[in-house]
Structure formats: structure tokens, C-alpha cells
Amino acid sequence: MHFDPRVQRALKEAGLDADAVADASDRVAELVARDADRLREFFDGDDPYYSDMEMAHSAASRQEHASADVDLFTHGSDLRGYLSLDGWGVPVEG
């Protein structure tokens, strides 16, 4: 189950039985996995990528990155990982 106890209680109070709550939990996991796949596909190309991250030795307001790599994992409703742009990177959470 990927809902915390309060959410589970609220769903049951709204009229969902245990099977419906479990189905909703599974659906959340499916949607998170689909979002992860969409992010992987977006960063799978050969095009340059642009960011507005501040870099120590650049005065440009927009940075161009020749490569990008995204390493993601999902667990229930959690989507986490790391996006690397030419060695510079940021954590991914959502």
C-alpha cells in the first residue's frame, strides 16, 4: 500500500473498500512509473540540453549541455533519482 494511514482512512470514509484502495494504490504506482519512463525518453536524445543552473565559471544565464543522463527509480508513489548534465547534476524527486 502506497498511501499513508490517514489517506487510506480518508479513502475508506469516502466509500472506497479495501480492494478499491489497493487498486488506487496500484494505479498511482503505474502513473509514477510512466512519468519516469517519459523523463528517461526526454533525456535519451542526442540534442543539446539547456538549463538555467548557475555555474561557477560562466556568466551565461542559460547553459548548454552536450549530454544528459537520468538515473531514476520508483517505489510506489515516489520517483527519485539524479539528472546529470555534462557532469553537473541535480537530484530528481517527485
GINORLIN-V640597 format. One record per helix or strand of 2 or more residues. SS is the DSSP state (A for helix, B for strand). FROM is the first residue (numbers start at 0). TO is the last residue. Records with the same first field share a line. If there is no record, write none. Layout:
SS->FROM-TO, FROM-TO
//
This chain:
A->4-12, 17-41
B->48-50, 62-64, 67-74, 77-84, 87-92
//
